[in-house]
Structures are given as C-alpha cells and as structure tokens.
Amino acid sequence: MARRIQPIFDAVLADPRIVGRERQFVESLQADFKRSGGLTPGRRRCLRQIEERLASAPKAIEAGLDSRLSSLETRASSAGDAWATDFVKSLRGQVLGGRALSERQKQVLAKVEARHSEEAQAERDNWASSWASDADRQRRFKIALDYYATTGYFSGLIQQVKTQPDFVPTERLYKKVVENKFASKVIESTFAEARWKVGQLVTLGSAAPTTTPWGVSLYKMRGSKGTIVAVDAAPVRSAARKSKVYKVLFFGHAIPVLVEERWLKQAR
C-alpha cells in the first residue's frame, strides 16, 4: 500500500499549483499516512480526487484573468504588499489546479485591485511626500505609538519606527493605528485643554484607583489636598476621556506623583 500511495503524495506536493489550505490538507493526510501506515477509504479517495483534478486541469489560465493577476501581482509587489502578493499567487495556483474562483474570492480580488490601482498609487505617493511637512499627523502617530508601547500591541511596528528614523507609514496603516477607538481617546485627552493649571489645589475623587499605571499607590493620599506642579507631565496611558496626566504634590508627601485628570476634583 505504501508503495502505491507515497508516490501520489510526492507528485501532488511537488506540484506548485497545490497552495494554501489545500496544501495543508494534503500534508496532514501524508502525516497521518506516515503515522498509521495507511489511509482510510475516505481519505484515500480525497487524495486521488486531487491527483485526478490536477491531471485534468488546464495548462494555462484564461488570458484575461492571467493578465489581471500578473498586473496586480507586479503592482502589489512594488508597493510592498506581501499579503496581496501571496493572495494573487494563491489564486493563480488555484485556477491552474482546476478550481474556479469563488464569488468571495472575486470580491476580494476586486478590492485588492482597487487598492493597487494607478489612482490609489498616486494617492499613496502624495501621502508619502507630504508626511515630512505634516507635523500634526506625525504627532498623532507618535502619541498612538507611545500609548501602544504600554499595551503590547503593534510591538513590531514600534520597533521598526525606533530603528528607522525616516519611517513613513502608509495612509492605511496610519488610520489603523491612529483612528481606532482606543488611540482616538488617547489623542483626544492629549490635545484637550487642561482642566487644571499649575498651582491649583486639588484632591482625589472617588474614581481614583488605589494604584496608578505608573506603579504608585494613592491610598495614603486620599483625603489630602495637593497642588498641580506640572501639566502634560507624561504621555497619556489610558484609552478613556479626561486622561491627561498631571504631576501633583500632595501635602504631607515629599514626592509628587502622576495623576490622570479624571481622578481629580477641586479642593475646597
């Protein structure tokens, strides 16, 4: 049995048209075959169906679709879009393997084509060229990354920005990082007008936590009055409104602490 089945595995897995989930499926069949020394009738039938489909598959892709895929793969590769490049390659392998594209795949293909159209590329070029002079966008991007550095998200991107001082995010990446509901609140708090000014007297409100994100206990400071000694004393770390950070020196304590705006109220 092994001498008859193993050559089928060898031929199928050597075929570049077997890609994605189908390749994973065949590899799982082979692993099971090596482990048990045989295949169930149902699995043997699946393997032979794949072999037969490959044997009867067209030798080339229909010219119109081939042109679309080739053009898109070139544009996506030039734009550094690894996912789109791999997606196009998987579609090519699927069609050459004798399987038509599903309606969902056709929809995704159209979206990827739109993302890499000449117009879209021109917009990306304009975005990149204007980045250096757009201080507001740069600051928003930095605020968002400073926030995510405390959460563990976007760690790869944060490291990339640290090692590449001239890094320019794509517009799509910028929106993903900056315009989500978490980063938006952080940026809103950062840019908001400060409620408290240096020298004002404040006290902790009921919403103040026992321990701050900076690892300082506020327990002994409850009920104490304090004075604002610095505004925007640290980057905002909470994805909540009114999270601007102040440095407050509470009376009876020698060292000022960082406190979020929402935890403070005016002292009588």
Secondary structure, 3 states (H helix, E strand, C coil): CHHHHHHHHHHHHCCCCCCHHHHHHHHHHHHHHHHHCCCCHHHHHHHHHHHHHHHHCCCCCCHHHHHHHHHHHHHHHHCCCHHHHHHHHHHHHHHHCCCCCCHHHHHHHHHHHHHCCHHHHHHHHHHHHHHCCCHHHHHHHHHHHHHHCCCCCCHHHHHHHHHCCCCCCCHHHHHHHHCCHHHHHHHHHHHCCCCCCCCCEEEECCCCCCECCCCCECHHHCCCEEEEEEECCCCCCCCCCCCCEEEEEECCCCCCEEEEHHHEEECC
